[in-house]
């Protein structure tokens, strides 16, 4: 499975924890600068996780529209594995798409 993380400057152990939960392709975009408002979601992305702690509002809007176009699952979370874990596991159980 593949995941795109949007937001958060540093991920800490989040990437490692995602790998342990079955995500083999993990990409990250900080989403703080206006440059990131033109984010394109890779076509093989199964899940987009928007880390709400540090993200530009325009980037959030862009990601939401791109996910709708591609019919890609999007979830919102704080940048804390404890908080994310429940959301991620729920997506995996339901089938990411």
C-alpha positions in Angstrom: 0.0 0.0 0.0 1.1 3.6 -0.5 0.5 6.7 1.5 1.0 10.4 1.0 1.6 12.4 4.2 0.8 16.1 3.8 1.8 18.5 6.6 4.2 18.4 9.5 7.8 19.5 9.2 9.2 16.4 10.8 7.7 13.0 11.0 9.7 11.3 13.7 8.8 7.6 13.9 5.6 8.0 11.9 7.2 6.5 8.7 8.6 3.5 10.6 5.2 2.9 12.2 3.4 3.1 8.8 5.8 0.5 7.4 4.9 -1.8 10.3 1.3 -1.3 9.4 1.7 -2.4 5.8 2.6 0.8 3.9 5.6 0.1 1.7 5.6 3.4 -0.3 5.5 6.5 1.9 5.8 10.1 0.5 5.8 13.3 2.5 5.1 16.9 1.6 5.4 19.6 4.3 2.5 21.6 2.9 3.5 24.9 4.6 4.7 26.9 1.6 2.5 28.2 -1.2 4.7 26.2 -3.6 2.9 23.1 -2.3 -0.5 24.4 -3.4 0.2 22.6 -6.7 0.6 19.1 -5.1 -0.2 16.3 -7.4 -1.1 13.0 -5.8 0.8 10.1 -7.3 -1.6 7.8 -9.2 -0.7 4.7 -7.1 -1.6 6.4 -3.8 -4.0 4.4 -1.6 -4.4 6.9 1.2 -3.7 10.6 1.8 -3.1 11.6 5.4 -3.3 15.3 6.1 -1.5 16.3 9.3 -3.5 19.2 10.5 -1.0 20.6 13.0 1.2 22.5 10.5 -0.4 23.0 7.1 -1.4 25.8 4.8 -5.1 26.1 4.3 -4.8 26.4 0.6 -2.8 23.2 0.4 -5.6 21.4 2.3 -8.2 22.6 -0.2 -6.0 21.5 -3.1 -5.4 18.1 -1.6 -9.1 17.6 -0.9 -10.0 18.5 -4.5 -7.3 16.2 -5.9 -8.5 13.3 -3.7 -12.1 13.8 -5.0 -10.9 13.7 -8.6 -8.9 10.5 -8.1 -11.4 8.9 -5.7 -8.5 8.5 -3.2 -9.3 8.1 0.5 -8.3 11.1 2.6 -8.1 11.3 6.4 -7.1 14.1 8.8 -5.0 13.7 11.9 -2.7 15.4 14.3 1.0 14.7 13.9 1.1 12.2 16.7 1.4 8.5 16.1 -0.9 7.7 19.1 -3.6 9.8 17.5 -2.9 8.6 13.9 -2.8 4.9 14.8 -6.5 4.6 15.4 -7.4 6.4 12.2 -4.9 4.4 10.1 -5.9 1.0 11.5 -9.6 1.9 10.9 -8.8 2.7 7.2 -6.9 -0.6 6.9 -9.7 -2.6 8.4 -12.3 -1.0 6.2 -10.1 -1.4 3.1 -8.2 1.8 2.3 -10.2 2.4 -0.9 
